[in-house]
Amino acid sequence: MKADVTDVVVAGGGPVGLLLAAELRLAGVSVTVVERLIEGSREIKARGINGRSAQALARRGLRARLDAESAKYGGGFAAFVRKGADRDTDTRTAGGTDARTPSGTDTGSASSADVRSASSRDARLSGRFVGHFAGLLLSAVPGLEMPPGAGVPQQALEHLLGAWVAELGVRVLRGHEITGFAQDEDGVTVRAMTADGEVTVRGGYLVGCDGGRSTVRKLAGFDFPGTAPTMTGYQAVVTMDHPERLAGGWNFTDTGMYVHDTLPGRILIAEFDGPPADRSAELTAAEVQDSLRRVSGADVTITAVETATRFTDNTRQAATYRMGRILLAGDSAHVHPPFGGQGLNLGLQDAANLGWKLAATVRGRAPDGLLDSYTAERHPVAARVLANTRAQLTIMRRDEHSRAMRELFGELIAAPGVTERLVNMVQGLDIRYEMGPATHPLTGRHVPDLPGVEDAMRFLRPVLFDLADSAKLRAAVDGWADRVDVCTLPGSTELTALLVRPDGYVAWAADGETDATDLDALRHALGKWFGDPLR
């Protein structure tokens, strides 16, 4: 059987796999996506993306499309936030009288019930909400507003990315279920079963973006350590009678937690008394209904289920993201409960980090160690997300110890700087990669929001942003002219120049007049990330 040949095979046609495929194609690499499903998944998933993910898409020229999708869904999302901020409850006895609290924290005393200032609550009610931590809503602070695209559901994002990769000429093989692969010194031969029989695809690399139960991860033998599940949750879009019997927003009761969305019929339920007996068993309307009744105490009947899924707090991470020519990204590399809405964004940022590095490797332009820096940079980021989702679960449980911890945590959120720190963590805004010897505070961080940056970074190439119109800066990158673009921007009072990687992170920066030491550091960064200069 003759195999189709491509530079990279991507397993999985969800948002992470599609973004990775697009990044590779923009860099001139041929890529084939192999997807088990014939059509896009209708399973309920993430309801939005964070600021870093929105910026990654905007850098590739997708801002207008993202804004258009956001406009379709953003109104409902804002209404949910306002309703949740106004009506979150902690019902001490299931089916009893609700103790209404404006902040969603446990009732106990007036001071703990409203853990944020009146001005913060006013901000939430006006829609200036940027996330939550364990159901405690996090208000916007200056510079941390709700990002564009925050209300775009995962299914809509997948459709948007699918249209984009089709325009880029990416080959997507739907209805192809991977059954095995063989790795050798030169590449990976992938076998997939279709309705018409087995086919093979040969690629230089295989990237598993095929979800938390990844076939690629399992067949390749990646270690996947972590902690076993201790709770059972459901997300669903349903039709029910008497939905008005359910309080809106986040609701904590003696028997669990539920979220009742303003998007028609969307619910989330969590029970903290153990994992499901059989997570692979078919999920029925009766199972979701029974859980909702137990937790809410409300007499509601689910009459139809549009989509539903179970989840647990199974929390695991691959020990490495690379084994030879096989790599992992997204949920294939790490799984955790959905609290904080971080999973999709974590995967999208994996794709943004990996895409340009893998493309450089395929094209023979990667310096030593570049591809291994993918694991080195992204593994600690995911480990931190896994830790914070475990922490969130700890203060969501309904035992008295967890309630006491939640009450204390709610009080701490009101302290100066705490909300900002939590928002930065949940939104992925505080990431700083290790870039080697560097003293500038921007090095390793995401590029600041400067006019012209977005347009200059559409084509998966590193860019030297010259804010001083400096001939010697431009001359310093002459040896990398085939790989690095130079963009002159309006001057800054302090910042002189930035060397920005294709994933939007600063590899080198300088303030004031650049001297020989600055230029040597620039050339070092160019060589470290983009290879030797032309001779």
Phi, psi and omega per residue, in radians:
M1 nan 2.175 -3.137
K2 -1.431 2.286 -3.099
A3 -1.574 2.500 2.914
D4 -1.155 2.540 -3.064
V5 -2.072 2.343 3.129
T6 -2.606 2.855 3.116
D7 -1.216 -0.786 -3.087
V8 -2.377 2.351 2.985
V9 -1.794 2.195 3.072
V10 -1.875 2.104 3.099
A11 -1.583 1.986 3.119
G12 2.000 2.132 -3.095
G13 -1.875 0.516 3.003
G14 -1.427 -3.015 -3.091
P15 -0.994 -0.686 -3.113
V16 -1.168 -0.837 3.120
G17 -1.099 -0.677 -3.134
L18 -1.213 -0.724 3.110
L19 -1.134 -0.730 3.108
L20 -1.074 -0.761 3.129
A21 -1.063 -0.715 3.124
A22 -1.131 -0.763 3.123
E23 -1.034 -0.784 3.133
L24 -1.106 -0.736 -3.101
R25 -1.176 -0.662 3.097
L26 -1.071 -0.473 3.129
A27 -1.553 0.104 3.090
G28 1.513 0.285 -3.124
V29 -1.741 2.366 3.075
S30 -1.377 2.470 -3.042
V31 -2.564 2.463 3.067
T32 -2.154 2.219 3.093
V33 -1.689 2.241 3.125
V34 -1.952 2.029 -3.031
E35 -2.188 2.301 -3.112
R36 -1.147 -0.714 -3.055
L37 -1.369 2.555 3.099
I38 -1.344 -0.630 3.086
E39 -2.162 2.887 3.121
G40 -1.042 2.582 -3.109
S41 -1.151 2.411 3.048
R42 -1.750 0.065 -3.137
E43 -1.119 2.390 -3.131
I44 -1.135 2.291 -3.083
K45 -2.448 -2.628 -3.051
A46 -1.040 2.552 -3.090
R47 -1.726 0.016 3.126
G48 -3.127 3.040 3.129
I49 -2.072 2.835 -3.113
N50 -1.702 -3.072 -3.035
G51 -1.083 -0.753 -3.120
R52 -1.139 -0.685 3.119
S53 -1.160 -0.733 3.092
A54 -1.052 -0.708 3.120
Q55 -1.155 -0.678 3.119
A56 -1.064 -0.717 3.120
L57 -1.259 -0.689 3.126
A58 -1.095 -0.642 3.122
R59 -1.077 -0.379 -3.141
R60 -1.719 0.259 3.057
G61 1.503 0.332 -3.055
L62 -1.816 0.196 -3.077
R63 -1.022 -0.811 -3.094
A64 -1.082 -0.717 3.135
R65 -1.167 -0.722 3.138
L66 -1.128 -0.739 3.112
D67 -1.096 -0.682 3.139
A68 -1.127 -0.736 3.109
E69 -1.184 -0.701 -3.140
S70 -1.056 -0.659 3.136
A71 -1.098 -0.517 -3.138
K72 -1.227 -0.605 -2.986
Y73 -1.981 -0.284 -2.996
G74 -1.100 -0.588 -3.118
G75 -1.093 -0.773 3.119
G76 -1.129 -0.649 3.140
F77 -1.146 -0.779 3.138
A78 -1.099 -0.674 3.125
A79 -1.117 -0.691 3.097
F80 -1.058 -0.762 -3.139
V81 -1.063 -0.837 -3.122
R82 -1.091 -0.747 -3.126
K83 -1.161 -0.718 3.137
G84 -1.132 -0.726 -3.134
A85 -1.145 -0.532 -3.067
D86 -1.524 -0.458 -2.948
R87 -2.220 0.125 3.119
D88 -0.954 2.447 -3.033
T89 -2.278 2.808 2.911
D90 -2.249 1.743 -3.101
T91 -1.529 1.978 -3.047
R92 -1.182 -0.552 3.128
T93 -2.262 2.117 -3.116
A94 -0.989 2.252 -3.138
G95 1.459 -0.070 -3.126
G96 -1.594 -2.762 -3.113
T97 -1.420 2.248 3.129
D98 -1.224 2.410 2.959
A99 -1.722 1.779 -3.016
R100 -1.290 2.295 3.044
T101 -2.320 2.347 -3.063
P102 -1.249 -0.275 -3.030
S103 -1.878 -0.149 3.141
G104 1.473 0.186 3.111
T105 -1.651 3.001 -3.132
D106 -1.144 2.497 3.021
T107 -1.324 2.526 3.116
G108 -3.040 -0.927 3.064
S109 -2.557 2.811 -3.114
A110 -1.061 -0.640 -3.085
S111 -1.190 -0.618 -3.132
S112 -1.455 -0.405 -3.117
A113 -1.211 -0.699 3.126
D114 -1.919 1.536 -2.969
V115 -1.441 -0.160 3.095
R116 -2.036 2.826 -3.093
S117 -1.202 2.851 3.108
A118 -1.040 -0.665 3.141
S119 -1.130 -0.625 3.106
S120 -1.162 -0.699 3.137
R121 -1.160 -0.694 3.068
D122 -1.031 -0.662 3.110
A123 -1.101 -0.722 3.140
R124 -1.119 -0.745 -3.077
L125 -1.197 -0.373 3.086
S126 -1.577 0.094 3.072
G127 1.651 0.044 -3.122
R128 -1.505 1.260 -3.049
F129 -2.158 2.364 -3.054
V130 -2.179 0.213 3.095
G131 2.599 -3.023 3.078
H132 -2.560 2.801 3.030
F133 -2.268 1.902 -3.112
A134 1.024 0.531 -3.134
G135 1.541 -0.065 3.028
L136 -1.507 1.972 -3.048
L137 -1.198 2.397 -3.110
L138 -1.844 2.073 -3.099
S139 -1.377 2.682 3.074
A140 -1.158 2.499 2.975
V141 -2.108 2.842 -3.094
P142 -0.895 2.218 -3.141
G143 1.532 -0.087 -3.123
L144 -2.208 1.111 3.123
E145 -1.527 2.932 3.060
M146 -1.040 2.148 -3.052
P147 -1.288 2.735 3.001
P148 -1.017 2.466 3.117
G149 1.483 0.020 -3.066
A150 -1.113 -0.465 -3.108
G151 -1.701 0.230 -3.131
V152 -1.513 1.982 -3.141
P153 -1.117 2.783 -3.076
Q154 -1.053 -0.671 -3.138
Q155 -1.089 -0.713 3.120
A156 -1.171 -0.680 3.093
L157 -1.103 -0.719 3.118
E158 -1.078 -0.704 3.104
H159 -1.124 -0.742 3.125
L160 -1.069 -0.814 -3.131
L161 -1.197 -0.593 3.098
G162 -1.086 -0.726 3.098
A163 -1.144 -0.656 -3.125
W164 -1.164 -0.821 -3.115
V165 -1.156 -0.530 3.059
A166 -1.119 -0.711 3.087
E167 -1.115 -0.573 -3.129
L168 -1.393 -0.155 3.121
G169 1.515 0.351 3.093
V170 -1.288 2.350 3.098
R171 -1.494 2.145 3.123
V172 -2.048 2.038 -3.138
L173 -1.751 1.745 3.126
R174 -1.553 2.731 -3.088
G175 1.248 0.443 3.134
H176 -2.056 1.951 -3.126
E177 -1.790 2.075 -3.113
I178 -1.157 2.257 -3.140
T179 -1.986 -0.238 3.135
G180 3.060 2.982 3.069
F181 -2.820 2.790 3.118
A182 -2.293 2.229 -3.131
Q183 -1.790 2.408 3.030
D184 -2.361 -2.981 -3.065
E185 -1.113 -0.473 -3.012
D186 -1.842 -0.196 -3.106
G187 2.965 -2.853 -3.099
V188 -2.327 2.245 3.044
T189 -1.759 2.070 -3.036
V190 -1.825 2.298 3.060
R191 -1.828 2.378 3.133
A192 -2.415 2.498 3.114
M193 -1.725 2.348 3.085
T194 -2.156 3.103 3.093
A195 -1.107 -0.391 -3.113
D196 -1.767 0.108 3.131
G197 2.075 -2.985 -3.061
E198 -1.467 2.464 3.035
V199 -2.238 2.796 3.084
T200 -2.203 2.541 3.086
V201 -2.280 2.267 -3.128
R202 -1.867 2.200 3.118
G203 -2.357 2.766 3.062
G204 -1.185 -0.553 3.122
Y205 -2.470 2.691 3.034
L206 -2.146 2.232 3.105
V207 -2.046 2.112 3.099
G208 -1.462 1.923 3.024
C209 -2.113 0.645 -2.947
D210 -1.819 0.517 2.891
G211 1.567 3.098 -3.041
G212 -1.084 -0.433 3.096
R213 -1.817 0.623 -2.992
S214 -0.796 2.133 3.018
T215 -1.151 -0.709 -3.131
V216 -1.065 -0.821 -3.133
R217 -1.060 -0.776 -3.089
K218 -1.191 -0.803 -3.105
L219 -1.202 -0.572 -3.140
A220 -1.333 -0.367 3.098
G221 1.511 0.477 3.068
F222 -1.139 2.333 2.975
D223 -1.153 2.460 -3.051
F224 -2.398 1.140 -3.064
P225 -1.300 2.803 3.104
G226 2.897 -2.713 -3.099
T227 -2.063 2.513 -3.091
A228 -1.330 2.769 -3.106
P229 -1.207 2.587 3.115
T230 -2.248 -0.049 -3.090
M231 -2.507 2.956 3.126
T232 -2.233 2.310 3.113
G233 -2.305 2.821 3.101
Y234 -2.388 2.448 2.885
Q235 -2.124 2.395 -3.066
A236 -2.731 2.702 2.900
V237 -2.032 2.044 -2.991
V238 -2.350 2.894 2.904
T239 -1.889 2.300 -3.116
M240 -2.451 2.709 3.016
D241 -1.468 2.606 3.104
H242 0.921 0.904 3.091
P243 -1.100 -0.354 -3.141
E244 -1.159 -0.237 3.098
R245 -1.313 -0.213 3.102
L246 -1.696 2.273 3.054
A247 -1.181 2.611 3.137
G248 -1.432 2.801 3.074
G249 1.349 -2.690 -3.129
W250 -1.494 2.306 -3.091
N251 -2.352 2.158 3.121
F252 -1.919 2.310 -3.127
T253 -2.248 3.112 3.095
D254 -1.120 -0.406 -3.021
T255 -1.864 0.022 3.120
G256 2.708 -2.591 -3.105
M257 -2.540 2.494 3.000
Y258 -2.457 2.671 3.085
V259 -2.133 2.188 3.118
H260 -1.943 2.000 -2.997
D261 -1.520 2.736 2.987
T262 -1.439 -0.345 2.978
L263 -1.112 2.279 -2.925
P264 -0.893 2.060 2.981
G265 1.340 0.101 -3.084
R266 -1.474 2.221 3.139
I267 -2.371 2.697 2.991
L268 -2.354 2.371 -3.099
I269 -2.319 2.478 3.057
A270 -2.395 2.265 3.024
E271 -2.082 2.350 -2.940
F272 -1.855 0.449 -3.052
D273 -1.897 0.421 3.055
G274 2.288 2.844 3.138
P275 -1.366 2.923 3.077
P276 -1.135 2.598 3.133
A277 -1.092 -0.656 -3.134
D278 -2.608 1.699 -3.078
R279 -1.164 -0.395 -3.124
S280 -1.457 -0.149 3.132
A281 -1.159 2.658 3.129
E282 -1.056 2.330 3.141
L283 -1.537 2.195 -3.080
T284 -1.917 2.818 3.064
A285 -1.075 -0.630 -3.129
A286 -1.110 -0.677 -3.138
E287 -1.138 -0.771 3.124
V288 -1.138 -0.773 -3.127
Q289 -1.075 -0.782 -3.138
D290 -1.064 -0.732 3.125
S291 -1.128 -0.772 -3.129
L292 -1.085 -0.717 3.116
R293 -1.155 -0.723 -3.141
R294 -1.079 -0.748 -3.029
V295 -1.390 -0.763 -3.052
S296 -1.467 -0.475 -3.019
G297 1.291 0.128 -3.091
A298 -1.669 2.470 3.115
D299 -1.512 1.473 3.110
V300 -2.120 2.619 3.131
T301 -2.141 2.194 3.085
I302 -1.446 2.092 -3.085
T303 -1.720 -0.334 3.104
A304 -2.778 2.595 3.106
V305 -2.108 2.073 3.068
E306 -1.381 -0.790 3.089
T307 -2.769 2.543 -3.132
A308 -2.724 2.635 3.103
T309 -2.614 2.606 2.980
R310 -1.563 2.699 2.919
F311 -2.523 2.820 3.091
T312 -2.340 -3.053 3.037
D313 -1.763 0.446 2.989
N314 -0.944 2.118 -2.983
T315 -2.281 1.955 -3.050
R316 -2.543 2.765 3.127
Q317 -2.579 2.349 3.090
A318 -1.064 2.438 -3.109
A319 -1.119 -0.562 3.041
T320 -2.484 2.730 3.121
Y321 -1.738 0.055 -3.131
R322 -2.457 2.312 2.947
M323 -2.290 1.674 -3.112
G324 1.151 -2.050 -3.115
R325 -1.707 0.245 3.127
I326 -2.045 2.257 -3.121
L327 -2.247 2.848 3.104
L328 -2.183 2.595 3.052
A329 -2.588 2.676 3.107
G330 1.212 -2.585 -3.081
D331 -1.080 -0.357 3.046
S332 -1.070 -0.511 -3.087
A333 -1.684 -0.375 -3.068
H334 -2.795 2.425 3.082
V335 -2.282 2.597 -3.128
H336 -2.887 2.876 3.099
P337 -1.141 2.772 -2.968
P338 -1.418 0.150 -3.027
F339 -1.167 2.253 -3.096
G340 1.634 -0.140 3.096
G341 1.079 0.692 -3.003
Q342 -1.719 -0.320 -2.985
G343 -1.096 -0.879 -3.135
L344 -1.049 -0.770 -3.103
N345 -1.168 -0.659 3.074
L346 -1.036 -0.760 3.132
G347 -1.176 -0.720 3.120
L348 -1.088 -0.655 3.106
Q349 -1.276 -0.517 2.962
D350 -1.001 -0.833 -3.106
A351 -1.090 -0.724 -3.139
A352 -1.145 -0.637 3.139
N353 -1.270 -0.714 -3.061
L354 -1.352 -0.639 -2.960
G355 -0.938 -0.935 -3.061
W356 -1.239 -0.533 3.129
K357 -1.231 -0.749 3.114
L358 -1.180 -0.678 3.114
A359 -1.082 -0.761 3.119
A360 -1.112 -0.642 3.123
T361 -1.161 -0.807 3.134
V362 -1.051 -0.676 -3.077
R363 -1.496 0.050 3.074
G364 1.311 0.404 -3.094
R365 -1.997 0.149 -3.057
A366 -1.503 2.293 2.995
P367 -1.178 2.856 -3.141
D368 -0.982 2.332 3.044
G369 1.478 -0.041 -3.064
L370 -1.082 -0.821 -3.084
L371 -1.173 -0.585 3.099
D372 -1.224 -0.353 3.103
S373 -1.186 -0.280 3.071
Y374 -1.060 -0.919 3.092
T375 -1.106 -0.761 -3.081
A376 -1.037 -0.627 -3.112
E377 -1.519 -0.723 -2.995
R378 -1.536 -0.471 -3.115
H379 -1.055 -0.812 3.118
P380 -1.119 -0.551 3.123
V381 -1.123 -0.813 3.132
A382 -1.166 -0.673 3.128
A383 -1.030 -0.648 3.130
R384 -1.206 -0.658 3.084
V385 -1.135 -0.767 3.105
L386 -1.018 -0.710 3.140
A387 -1.146 -0.725 -3.079
N388 -1.306 -0.473 3.056
T389 -1.251 -0.608 3.033
R390 -1.103 -0.723 3.124
A391 -1.111 -0.720 3.119
Q392 -1.058 -0.766 -3.128
L393 -1.080 -0.638 -3.126
T394 -1.034 -0.699 -3.102
I395 -1.649 0.137 3.020
M396 -1.753 -0.310 -3.125
R397 -1.103 2.800 -2.961
R398 -1.835 0.119 3.051
D399 -1.284 2.859 -3.039
E400 -1.137 -0.599 3.126
H401 -1.127 -0.763 -3.138
S402 -1.188 -0.650 3.104
R403 -1.099 -0.703 3.125
A404 -1.136 -0.719 3.105
M405 -1.133 -0.669 3.123
R406 -1.125 -0.736 3.138
E407 -1.079 -0.767 3.117
L408 -1.139 -0.746 -3.138
F409 -1.090 -0.696 3.108
G410 -1.057 -0.659 3.086
E411 -1.179 -0.675 -3.118
L412 -1.153 -0.546 3.136
I413 -1.026 -0.513 -3.126
A414 -1.268 -0.242 -3.112
A415 -1.232 2.576 -3.119
P416 -0.989 2.295 3.050
G417 1.539 -0.275 -3.055
V418 -1.253 -0.800 3.103
T419 -1.022 -0.764 3.138
E420 -1.056 -0.720 -3.141
R421 -1.136 -0.742 3.124
L422 -1.150 -0.733 3.110
V423 -1.075 -0.807 3.124
N424 -1.015 -0.680 -3.129
M425 -1.224 -0.889 -3.080
V426 -1.172 -0.628 -3.134
Q427 -1.472 -0.086 -3.138
G428 1.245 0.491 -3.070
L429 -1.561 -0.204 -3.054
D430 -1.817 0.256 -3.124
I431 -1.192 2.350 3.007
R432 -2.380 1.981 3.134
Y433 -1.410 2.617 3.086
E434 -1.334 2.058 -3.086
M435 -1.929 0.192 -3.090
G436 1.525 -2.872 -3.115
P437 -1.003 2.028 -3.126
A438 -2.813 2.452 -3.124
T439 -2.016 -0.279 -3.094
H440 -1.268 2.385 -3.086
P441 -1.124 -0.344 3.123
L442 -1.475 -0.311 -3.083
T443 -1.098 2.228 -3.106
G444 1.574 -0.178 3.138
R445 -1.756 2.943 3.136
H446 -1.196 2.533 -3.126
V447 -1.026 2.370 3.103
P448 -1.149 2.819 -3.088
D449 -1.395 1.475 3.134
L450 -1.822 2.533 3.099
P451 -1.015 2.298 3.082
G452 1.680 -0.288 -3.100
V453 -1.114 -0.817 -3.073
E454 -1.019 -0.827 -3.111
D455 -1.172 -0.528 -3.078
A456 -1.339 -0.221 -2.997
M457 -1.999 0.509 -3.059
R458 -1.340 -0.318 -2.879
F459 -2.017 0.472 3.047
L460 0.971 0.750 3.050
R461 -2.170 2.514 3.031
P462 -1.144 2.667 -3.084
V463 -2.345 2.314 2.927
L464 -1.634 1.994 3.089
F465 -1.601 1.992 -3.109
D466 -1.730 1.899 -3.128
L467 -1.732 0.092 -3.112
A468 -2.083 0.059 -3.085
D469 0.864 0.946 -2.989
S470 -1.777 2.079 3.110
A471 -1.136 -0.613 -3.103
K472 -1.275 -0.507 3.030
L473 -1.153 -0.806 -3.136
R474 -1.121 -0.639 3.129
A475 -1.160 -0.549 -3.101
A476 -1.141 -0.409 -3.121
V477 -1.783 0.159 -3.112
D478 -0.982 -0.653 -3.117
G479 -1.193 -0.226 3.139
W480 -2.018 0.355 -3.049
A481 -1.055 -0.454 3.124
D482 -1.341 -0.196 -3.069
R483 -2.178 -0.393 -3.014
V484 -2.129 2.233 3.068
D485 -1.557 2.706 3.059
V486 -2.088 2.271 -3.128
C487 -2.260 2.088 3.108
T488 -1.576 2.173 -3.120
L489 -2.019 2.827 3.075
P490 -0.936 2.513 -3.028
G491 -1.089 2.692 3.078
S492 -1.995 2.669 -3.135
T493 -1.189 -0.465 -3.119
E494 -2.192 -0.903 -3.037
L495 -1.207 2.241 -3.109
T496 -1.687 -0.787 -3.053
A497 -2.808 2.726 3.093
L498 -2.415 2.318 2.938
L499 -1.795 2.034 -3.007
V500 -2.020 2.252 3.094
R501 -1.228 2.857 -3.141
P502 -1.057 -0.387 3.118
D503 -1.509 0.088 3.051
G504 1.600 0.122 -3.127
Y505 -1.792 2.477 -3.004
V506 -1.388 2.127 3.120
A507 -1.623 -0.381 3.138
W508 -2.822 2.570 3.103
A509 -2.650 2.731 3.138
A510 -2.563 2.585 3.044
D511 -1.984 2.663 3.034
G512 1.116 -2.751 -3.124
E513 -1.243 2.191 3.133
T514 -1.394 2.361 3.131
D515 -1.984 -3.022 -3.091
A516 -1.069 -0.635 3.122
T517 -1.122 -0.745 3.103
D518 -1.062 -0.772 -3.102
L519 -1.185 -0.632 3.060
D520 -1.117 -0.725 3.113
A521 -1.130 -0.653 3.092
L522 -1.087 -0.827 -3.133
R523 -1.131 -0.615 3.081
H524 -1.097 -0.789 3.130
A525 -1.112 -0.703 3.103
L526 -1.044 -0.783 3.136
G527 -1.201 -0.687 -3.113
K528 -1.078 -0.737 -3.021
W529 -1.744 -0.444 -2.994
F530 -2.207 0.165 3.011
G531 1.587 -3.137 -3.103
D532 -1.203 2.620 3.102
P533 -1.255 2.814 3.031
L534 -1.159 2.501 3.108
R535 -1.598 nan nan
